[in-house]
């Protein structure tokens, strides 16, 4: 009965109270079992207006995850029953950390998680961090360049540019990961698929593409000090992602939010971080800062886990309302914190973020946000940012879902303030300005530190920074569209370098 209520489904005679539920979704549910699986239209952004019920989507998604987890478990047990100790994983592309079967559910039953960074080359870091979980290696098991075409059916990129794309992808694969493999390094000219045939470093006639030199260079880099690639220390900042939002008709907006939040923190604020979905919060630990970007909704279990983290001394940044549960039913999560706010539809373009440090940032919400079911709120005291003590820690809460706004300036400014509030020390000091088009991502290892560099611009960019962990002064120039990597000892000595990354005395 409660489930039917949460789904806003009529009971078909099961209970009178449910007969009063809205029936705007009649085209889908008329004369059918209210417990039936959701129709395809229920997954679309305009599901309700088109006559479909999107409130079952979350439960259906968890059901499919459970079925797949059972299959992974059975396959693993079958393989192990033969005596094989072969490493077991599940291979998938970026969709695996979007709306498909997810390593957030099946990773306990594989030996390492994997992702294939193919199409979304603007979000390589996101695709390389989202499948990573504590104590489990992550390998970018397939990567390379697909056949990208112009409108008149010519290759969009030269072989040289494709090599640079691969170079950046592999560099970023080392960020909290075990590196990458290209698929397929030797081209299979007999595949019956025009998109697949050109993938690889070696052409059908045996000649090598520039990608071959990239592979050779990274192989030499890894071989310089293989014993250094050991246990990864988790960063002091964690982004928690809402599966309630992801597994809803706001899924596309949820993915855009994750990618934007990650770029604001890693590229604009130059701060390394990890990602953690809400169903894995038992692995949260006690990072200095946890941030929940524009989640809109969250399960009650996950919310209580975040409050427990704060009560133990943590700092939690929340942007916008989180007043919906997994069935998009309203829940009051402010009153218990002795806060009052009015929640309302976000259907305007303009707003303002007034930070407690005196800085003001304009917010501009685009049409797709205004036309979605996104919500915002206004605190009763008129402030746009609230600082709420809770136990031994504090919650930093903004009235607006800042990451939904256009641009990066406001989001990055908010994160910088939150980092200061949480006492997060910079990973490095900029001896010279570092462009937000350049990624400099340090990964701390047991007795070394690995830097992943990516120049995502058409211009040469200077990297001039002093690493906080080792004291090394890293100074070199990155060529346009290129990747680089640097492995340092804890004493600041260069153990291996790729792409011209260098340390000066």
Helices and strands as residue ranges (DSSP letters): H 2-6, H 16-19, H 26-29, G 40-43, G 54-56, H 57-81, G 94-97, H 103-106, G 107-109, E 112-117, H 124-129, E 137-143, H 159-173, E 180-182, H 194-197, H 210-224, G 226-228, E 237-241, H 243-246, H 251-263, I 264-268, E 274-277, G 278-283, E 289-292, H 300-311, E 315-319, G 335-337, E 341-345, E 350-354, E 360-364, H 367-370, E 375-379, E 385-390, E 393-398, G 402-404, H 409-422, E 428-430, E 438-444, E 448-455, E 461-467, E 473-478, E 483-489, E 494-498, E 503-504
